[in-house]
Amino acid sequence: MSAVDTLRAEYELAIVGAGPAGMAAATAASARGISTVLFDEQAAPGGQIYRAVTTTPLQRREILGDDYWHGRTLADALLASTAAYSPRSMVWAATRIENGFELAVSRAGRAQLVRAAHLIVATGAEERPFPIPGWTLPGVMTAGAAQILLKTAGVVPGSGTVVAGSGPLLYLVLAQFAAAGASVDAVLDTTPPGRFRAAWRDAAGFATSPYLGKGLALLRRARAAGRVVRGVESLEAIGDGRVERVRYRVGGTTHEIACSSLLLHQGVVPNINFANAIGCAQHWDDAQACFVPSVDAWGTSSVAGVTLAGDGAGIAGARAAEAHGTIAALNAACALGRIDRAQRDAAGTQAQAERSRWLRGRRFLDLAYRPSPQFRVPSGTTLVCRCEEVTAQQVIDSVRLGCTGPNQMKSFLRCGMGPCQGRMCGLTVSELIAQERRSTPEEIGHYRLRFPIKPVTLGELASLPQTEASEQAVVRLPR
């Protein structure tokens, strides 16, 4: 089925997010005869990792790599299924009703309500905040954003580009740049010395995982993208009106390098905003240094009728997310009464085994590339909340005035109340408060979110169906 023009008022299953987990879940659920709708904010399926896989102008397979093109099989299977695929659709609210949920969905500037008996949240991952001095200057962007430009428009970095940070995705992006014939002026690697030794106790799982061979090949290809400076201890973007140079320190010595673009990255974290707003319990994962939804092996959340799937339920990678999507679909089928638990468990054996295979060695990567505290917890005048322009020192001062957590911080500073709803500052604020209070992020907690989780126009709100009470409340001005 291609993208639907008109949504029905009711489905058995609604899925939010068309990355590997969402696509696999929709395909598996519809194959079992479950009426399914898949909402996707993008114009075509793929999520972040397989973004534009059906539309990219880069048709030379070696540029984006075989792992990327695997996403085409998922997208083709989705579009061939009976699932209703709704692109350019933002689900900004979910309300509990008698037999499931009522979702508020915006499409083409208009909002409508869609009901579903069960909900799969597959919102994927987002890049971890990288709050350094100058990170809001024009010319500074995330490595993931640069990768989006490559996938969607075939745009590669020009001269004067510096890349800084750590993590597997950073080297994937560099390898793709190199394959496209682009280079960068320097790669400033912030991976702390000794991280791999600290992760060594988990190396056995990594050595027998699919990641080892892929990782070594990736590092070889990434080296062609530019010279690498290792052991970077601090970073600062400097410029008048836009980034002009990067100041960094290695071994106690400070250096500067001129640049016109700075790409930052220090790993990815689950995009938990939707799950958070609907009430799903979260916990702090110290290895990944982020909050993660609490789910069981089937993606069952703490909220009845809500299953979580993919990286939005914990970072595990695209192939693990794909298997998790199938698992979540079987869990939804069980919750909807289409199959019983024994049938669910039997049908999910292969997907569970596949997910376990791709989870093997994941903890090694989490520990080896865990970002340094100084790049997660800023100080001084460095902006923490970009939307409301709140600095690290303002957060610290509020704690010293008696603020105990991120939700109370909203009353002090409006921190986390801007358009991004805490996506760019939530982790930083929790860790900053925890550090100042000599506590832990688990004890400090995270933002409590409410719907709408993304900005909605008055026009979209006005286009929603009116109730009898709202119609009576309308004040009609005389002509």
C-alpha positions as CSV (number, residue, x, y, z in Angstrom):
1,M,0.0,0.0,0.0
2,S,1.3,3.5,-0.8
3,A,0.7,6.4,1.5
4,V,-3.0,6.9,2.4
5,D,-4.7,10.1,1.6
6,T,-7.6,9.7,4.1
7,L,-7.3,8.2,7.5
8,R,-10.1,6.1,9.0
9,A,-11.5,7.1,12.3
10,E,-10.5,3.9,14.1
11,Y,-7.8,1.2,13.8
12,E,-6.9,-1.8,16.0
13,L,-3.2,-0.7,16.1
14,A,-1.5,2.6,15.7
15,I,2.3,2.8,15.4
16,V,4.2,6.1,15.9
17,G,7.5,6.2,14.0
18,A,8.6,4.6,10.7
19,G,12.1,3.6,11.4
20,P,13.3,0.0,11.4
21,A,11.1,-0.9,14.4
22,G,8.0,0.8,13.2
23,M,8.2,-0.5,9.7
24,A,8.8,-4.1,10.9
25,A,6.0,-3.8,13.4
26,A,3.5,-2.5,10.8
27,T,4.4,-5.2,8.3
28,A,4.2,-8.0,10.9
29,A,0.9,-6.8,12.4
30,S,-0.9,-6.2,9.1
31,A,0.2,-9.7,8.0
32,R,-1.8,-11.1,10.9
33,G,-4.9,-9.3,9.7
34,I,-4.7,-6.5,12.3
35,S,-6.0,-3.1,11.0
36,T,-2.9,-1.0,11.4
37,V,-1.9,2.6,10.8
38,L,1.7,3.8,10.8
39,F,2.3,7.5,11.5
40,D,5.5,9.0,10.2
41,E,6.7,12.6,10.4
42,Q,9.0,12.2,7.4
43,A,7.9,12.2,3.8
44,A,9.1,8.6,3.2
45,P,9.7,5.6,5.4
46,G,13.1,4.9,6.9
47,G,13.4,6.8,10.2
48,Q,16.8,8.4,10.9
49,I,19.1,5.4,10.1
50,Y,17.4,4.6,6.8
51,R,16.3,8.2,6.1
52,A,15.4,8.7,2.4
53,V,16.2,5.1,1.5
54,T,13.5,5.2,-1.2
55,T,14.3,8.7,-2.4
56,T,18.0,9.4,-1.9
57,P,19.9,10.8,-4.9
58,L,22.9,8.7,-3.9
59,Q,22.4,5.5,-5.9
60,R,26.1,4.4,-5.7
61,R,25.7,1.7,-3.1
62,E,29.2,2.0,-1.7
63,I,28.7,5.6,-0.5
64,L,26.0,4.9,2.2
65,G,26.9,1.2,2.5
66,D,25.1,-2.1,2.5
67,D,23.7,-1.7,6.0
68,Y,21.9,1.5,4.9
69,W,20.5,-0.2,1.8
70,H,19.1,-3.1,3.9
71,G,16.5,-0.5,4.9
72,R,15.0,-0.6,1.4
73,T,13.8,-4.2,2.0
74,L,11.9,-3.0,5.1
75,A,10.4,0.0,3.3
76,D,9.3,-2.1,0.3
77,A,7.7,-4.7,2.6
78,L,5.9,-2.0,4.4
79,L,4.6,-0.4,1.2
80,A,3.5,-3.8,-0.1
81,S,1.6,-4.6,3.1
82,T,-2.0,-3.7,4.0
83,A,-0.9,-1.3,6.8
84,A,-2.1,2.3,6.3
85,Y,1.1,4.4,6.0
86,S,0.6,8.0,6.8
87,P,3.7,10.2,6.0
88,R,4.1,13.8,7.0
89,S,2.0,13.1,10.1
90,M,2.8,14.4,13.5
91,V,1.1,12.6,16.5
92,W,1.2,15.3,19.2
93,A,-1.2,13.9,21.8
94,A,-2.6,10.6,23.0
95,T,-5.6,10.4,25.3
96,R,-6.9,7.3,27.1
97,I,-10.4,6.4,26.2
98,E,-12.7,3.5,27.1
99,N,-11.3,1.0,24.5
100,G,-7.8,2.3,23.9
101,F,-6.5,5.7,22.8
102,E,-7.5,8.7,20.9
103,L,-4.6,10.3,19.0
104,A,-4.3,13.9,17.8
105,V,-2.6,13.9,14.4
106,S,-1.6,16.8,12.3
107,R,-1.3,16.4,8.5
108,A,-0.9,19.2,5.9
109,G,-1.7,21.9,8.5
110,R,-4.9,20.2,9.8
111,A,-5.4,18.1,12.8
112,Q,-7.7,15.1,13.3
113,L,-8.5,12.5,15.9
114,V,-7.8,8.8,15.3
115,R,-8.7,6.0,17.7
116,A,-6.7,2.8,18.3
117,A,-7.1,-0.1,20.6
118,H,-3.4,-0.6,21.1
119,L,-0.3,1.7,20.6
120,I,3.2,0.9,19.6
121,V,5.7,3.8,20.2
122,A,8.7,3.4,17.9
123,T,10.1,6.9,18.1
124,G,13.8,5.8,17.7
125,A,16.9,7.7,18.9
126,E,18.1,11.3,18.9
127,E,21.6,12.7,19.2
128,R,22.8,13.4,22.7
129,P,23.1,17.0,23.6
130,F,26.7,18.3,23.3
131,P,26.7,21.6,25.3
132,I,30.1,23.2,24.8
133,P,30.8,27.0,24.7
134,G,29.7,28.3,21.3
135,W,27.6,25.3,20.3
136,T,24.7,27.6,19.3
137,L,26.8,29.6,16.8
138,P,25.7,29.3,13.1
139,G,27.9,26.8,11.4
140,V,27.8,24.4,14.3
141,M,25.6,21.4,13.8
142,T,25.4,17.7,14.7
143,A,27.1,15.0,12.7
144,G,23.7,13.4,12.3
145,A,22.3,16.5,10.7
146,A,25.2,16.5,8.2
147,Q,24.4,12.8,7.5
148,I,20.8,13.8,6.7
149,L,22.0,16.3,4.1
150,L,24.1,13.6,2.6
151,K,21.3,11.1,2.4
152,T,18.5,13.4,1.3
153,A,20.4,15.8,-1.0
154,G,23.8,14.3,-1.7
155,V,25.4,17.3,0.1
156,V,28.9,16.7,1.5
157,P,31.1,19.0,3.7
158,G,33.2,21.6,2.1
159,S,36.6,22.9,3.0
160,G,37.0,24.2,6.6
161,T,35.0,21.4,8.2
162,V,36.0,20.0,11.6
163,V,34.3,17.0,13.2
164,A,34.4,16.6,17.0
165,G,33.2,13.9,19.4
166,S,33.1,10.1,19.7
167,G,30.9,7.1,19.1
168,P,30.3,4.6,16.3
169,L,27.9,6.9,14.4
170,L,30.7,9.5,14.1
171,Y,32.9,7.0,12.3
172,L,30.0,5.9,10.1
173,V,29.4,9.4,9.0
174,L,33.1,9.9,8.3
175,A,33.3,6.7,6.3
176,Q,30.3,7.9,4.2
177,F,32.0,11.2,3.6
178,A,35.1,9.5,2.4
179,A,33.2,7.2,0.1
180,A,31.5,10.3,-1.4
181,G,34.9,11.8,-2.1
182,A,34.7,14.4,0.7
183,S,37.3,15.1,3.5
184,V,37.3,17.1,6.7
185,D,40.1,19.3,8.0
186,A,40.3,17.4,11.3
187,V,38.6,14.9,13.5
188,L,38.8,15.8,17.2
189,D,38.2,12.5,19.1
190,T,36.9,13.1,22.6
191,T,36.9,9.4,23.6
192,P,38.5,9.4,27.0
193,P,41.8,7.5,27.4
194,G,41.2,4.2,29.1
195,R,37.6,3.8,28.1
196,F,38.4,0.6,26.1
197,R,40.3,-0.9,29.0
198,A,37.3,-0.2,31.2
199,A,35.0,-2.0,28.8
200,W,37.3,-4.9,28.4
201,R,35.4,-7.2,30.8
202,D,32.6,-7.1,28.2
203,A,34.9,-7.7,25.2
204,A,34.0,-11.4,24.9
205,G,30.5,-10.6,23.8
206,F,31.7,-8.0,21.4
207,A,34.3,-10.3,19.9
208,T,31.5,-12.8,18.9
209,S,29.1,-10.1,17.8
210,P,28.3,-8.9,14.3
211,Y,29.8,-5.5,15.3
212,L,33.5,-6.5,15.4
213,G,34.1,-7.0,11.7
214,K,31.8,-4.1,10.8
215,G,33.6,-1.8,13.3
216,L,37.1,-2.6,12.1
217,A,36.1,-2.0,8.4
218,L,34.4,1.2,9.4
219,L,37.4,2.6,11.2
220,R,39.6,1.8,8.2
221,R,37.3,3.7,5.8
222,A,36.8,6.6,8.3
223,R,40.6,7.3,8.4
224,A,40.4,8.5,4.8
225,A,38.1,11.3,5.8
226,G,40.8,13.4,7.6
227,R,43.5,13.5,10.3
228,V,42.4,12.3,13.7
229,V,43.5,14.1,17.0
230,R,42.9,11.8,19.9
231,G,42.6,12.5,23.6
232,V,40.7,15.8,23.3
233,E,39.9,17.1,26.8
234,S,37.9,20.3,26.1
235,L,36.2,22.0,23.1
236,E,35.1,25.5,22.4
237,A,33.5,26.9,19.2
238,I,34.6,30.6,18.7
239,G,33.4,33.2,16.2
240,D,31.7,36.5,15.6
241,G,28.3,35.8,14.3
242,R,29.2,32.3,13.1
243,V,31.8,29.7,14.0
244,E,35.3,30.7,12.8
245,R,37.6,28.4,14.7
246,V,37.7,25.6,17.3
247,R,39.8,25.7,20.5
248,Y,40.6,22.4,22.0
249,R,43.0,21.0,24.6
250,V,45.1,17.8,24.5
251,G,47.4,16.7,27.2
252,G,47.1,20.1,29.0
253,T,48.1,22.0,25.8
254,T,45.6,24.3,24.1
255,H,45.3,24.4,20.3
256,E,43.1,26.2,17.8
257,I,42.1,25.3,14.3
258,A,40.2,27.5,11.8
259,C,36.9,26.3,10.4
260,S,33.7,27.3,8.8
261,S,31.7,24.3,9.9
262,L,31.9,22.2,13.1
263,L,30.1,18.9,13.3
264,L,29.4,17.6,16.9
265,H,28.5,14.1,18.0
266,Q,28.7,12.1,21.2
267,G,26.4,9.2,20.7
268,V,22.6,8.8,20.6
269,V,20.0,8.3,23.3
270,P,16.4,7.1,23.2
271,N,13.8,9.7,22.1
272,I,11.5,9.2,25.1
273,N,9.3,12.3,24.9
274,F,6.2,10.6,23.6
275,A,6.6,7.6,26.0
276,N,7.2,10.1,28.8
277,A,4.1,12.2,28.1
278,I,1.9,9.1,27.9
279,G,3.2,8.0,31.4
280,C,5.6,5.2,30.7
281,A,8.0,4.6,33.5
282,Q,11.7,5.5,32.9
283,H,14.9,4.6,34.7
284,W,18.5,5.8,34.5
285,D,20.9,3.6,32.5
286,D,24.4,4.3,33.8
287,A,26.2,2.6,30.9
288,Q,24.4,4.6,28.3
289,A,24.2,7.7,30.6
290,C,20.6,8.4,29.8
291,F,17.0,7.7,30.8
292,V,15.5,4.6,29.3
293,P,11.9,3.4,29.3
294,S,11.3,0.4,31.6
295,V,10.0,-2.5,29.4
296,D,10.0,-6.3,29.4
297,A,11.4,-8.6,26.7
298,W,8.3,-8.0,24.6
299,G,8.4,-4.2,24.8
300,T,5.5,-4.0,27.3
301,S,5.6,-0.7,29.1
302,S,4.1,0.4,32.5
303,V,1.1,1.8,30.7
304,A,-1.6,-0.7,29.7
305,G,-2.1,-0.9,25.9
306,V,1.3,0.7,25.1
307,T,4.2,-1.3,23.7
308,L,7.6,0.3,23.0
309,A,9.9,-0.8,20.3
310,G,13.4,-0.1,18.9
311,D,15.9,2.5,20.0
312,G,13.1,4.5,21.7
313,A,13.1,1.7,24.3
314,G,16.9,1.6,24.7
315,I,19.8,2.0,22.2
316,A,20.5,-1.2,20.5
317,G,21.1,-0.4,16.8
318,A,19.0,-0.7,13.6
319,R,19.0,-4.5,13.2
320,A,18.1,-5.1,16.8
321,A,15.3,-2.5,16.4
322,E,14.0,-4.3,13.4
323,A,13.7,-7.5,15.4
324,H,12.1,-5.6,18.2
325,G,9.5,-4.2,15.9
326,T,8.4,-7.8,15.0
327,I,8.4,-8.7,18.7
328,A,6.3,-5.6,19.5
329,A,3.7,-6.5,16.8
330,L,3.3,-10.0,18.3
331,N,2.9,-8.5,21.7
332,A,0.2,-6.2,20.3
333,A,-1.5,-9.1,18.6
334,C,-1.6,-10.9,22.0
335,A,-2.9,-7.8,23.8
336,L,-5.7,-7.5,21.1
337,G,-6.7,-11.1,21.7
338,R,-5.6,-12.3,18.2
339,I,-3.2,-14.8,19.7
340,D,-2.6,-16.1,23.3
341,R,0.7,-15.9,25.2
342,A,1.9,-19.4,24.2
343,Q,1.3,-18.5,20.5
344,R,3.1,-15.2,20.9
345,D,6.1,-16.8,22.6
346,A,6.3,-19.5,19.9
347,A,5.9,-17.1,17.0
348,G,8.5,-14.7,18.5
349,T,11.3,-17.2,19.0
350,Q,13.2,-16.3,15.8
351,A,12.8,-12.5,16.3
352,Q,13.9,-12.8,20.0
353,A,17.0,-14.8,18.9
354,E,17.8,-12.3,16.2
355,R,17.5,-9.4,18.6
356,S,19.8,-11.2,21.1
357,R,22.4,-11.7,18.4
358,W,22.4,-8.0,17.6
359,L,22.5,-7.0,21.3
360,R,25.6,-9.1,21.9
361,G,28.5,-6.8,22.4
362,R,26.3,-3.7,22.8
363,R,27.4,-3.1,26.4
364,F,31.0,-3.0,25.2
365,L,30.2,-0.2,22.8
366,D,28.2,1.6,25.5
367,L,31.1,1.6,28.0
368,A,33.8,2.2,25.4
369,Y,32.1,5.3,24.0
370,R,30.5,6.6,27.1
371,P,31.0,10.4,26.8
372,S,33.2,12.2,29.3
373,P,31.4,14.1,32.1
374,Q,32.9,17.5,31.0
375,F,31.1,17.1,27.6
376,R,27.8,16.1,29.2
377,V,27.7,18.6,32.1
378,P,28.8,22.2,31.2
379,S,29.6,25.1,33.4
380,G,29.6,28.9,33.4
381,T,27.9,30.8,30.6
382,T,27.5,27.8,28.3
383,L,23.9,27.5,27.2
384,V,22.1,24.5,28.5
385,C,18.5,25.3,27.4
386,R,18.8,26.7,23.9
387,C,15.1,27.5,23.6
388,E,14.9,29.7,26.7
389,E,18.7,30.7,26.6
390,V,19.4,29.3,30.1
391,T,23.0,28.9,31.1
392,A,24.7,26.3,33.2
393,Q,25.5,28.8,35.9
394,Q,21.8,29.8,36.1
395,V,20.8,26.2,36.7
396,I,23.5,25.9,39.4
397,D,22.3,29.2,41.1
398,S,18.8,27.8,41.1
399,V,19.9,24.7,42.8
400,R,21.7,26.8,45.4
401,L,18.4,28.7,46.0
402,G,16.7,25.4,46.8
403,C,15.6,23.9,43.4
404,T,15.5,20.1,43.9
405,G,14.8,18.8,40.4
406,P,14.2,19.5,36.7
407,N,10.4,20.0,37.0
408,Q,10.8,22.6,39.7
409,M,13.5,24.2,37.6
410,K,10.8,25.1,35.0
411,S,9.3,27.5,37.6
412,F,12.6,29.0,38.3
413,L,13.9,29.4,34.7
414,R,11.4,28.0,32.2
415,C,14.1,25.5,31.4
416,G,12.7,22.7,29.1
417,M,9.5,24.7,28.3
418,G,10.5,25.8,24.8
419,P,9.6,24.3,21.4
420,C,11.9,21.3,21.8
421,Q,10.2,20.3,25.1
422,G,13.5,19.3,26.7
423,R,14.9,17.2,23.9
424,M,18.0,19.4,23.8
425,C,18.5,20.0,27.5
426,G,16.7,17.3,29.5
427,L,19.7,15.1,30.1
428,T,22.0,18.0,30.8
429,V,19.7,19.6,33.3
430,S,19.2,16.3,35.2
431,E,23.0,15.6,35.4
432,L,23.8,19.2,36.2
433,I,21.4,19.2,39.2
434,A,22.6,15.8,40.3
435,Q,26.2,17.0,40.2
436,E,25.4,20.1,42.2
437,R,23.4,18.2,44.8
438,R,25.9,15.4,45.0
439,S,23.2,13.0,44.0
440,T,22.4,10.8,41.0
441,P,20.3,11.4,37.9
442,E,18.1,8.5,39.0
443,E,17.3,10.3,42.2
444,I,16.9,13.7,40.6
445,G,14.6,12.4,37.9
446,H,13.6,13.9,34.5
447,Y,11.2,16.3,33.0
448,R,7.5,15.3,33.3
449,L,6.1,16.0,29.8
450,R,2.5,16.8,28.8
451,F,0.8,16.8,25.4
452,P,1.2,18.4,23.0
453,I,4.8,17.2,22.8
454,K,5.6,19.4,19.8
455,P,4.4,22.8,18.7
456,V,0.9,22.9,17.2
457,T,-0.6,25.9,15.5
458,L,-3.9,27.5,16.5
459,G,-5.2,26.6,13.0
460,E,-4.5,23.0,13.7
461,L,-6.3,23.1,17.0
462,A,-9.2,24.9,15.4
463,S,-9.5,22.2,12.7
464,L,-10.2,19.5,15.4
465,P,-13.8,18.2,15.6
466,Q,-15.8,20.4,18.0
467,T,-17.8,18.9,20.9
468,E,-21.3,20.1,21.8
469,A,-19.8,21.9,24.8
470,S,-17.2,23.7,22.8
471,E,-19.7,24.8,20.2
472,Q,-21.9,26.3,22.9
473,A,-18.8,28.1,24.4
474,V,-18.0,29.9,21.2
475,V,-18.5,33.6,21.5
476,R,-20.0,34.9,18.2
477,L,-19.3,38.5,17.5
478,P,-22.1,40.6,15.9
479,R,-21.5,41.4,12.2
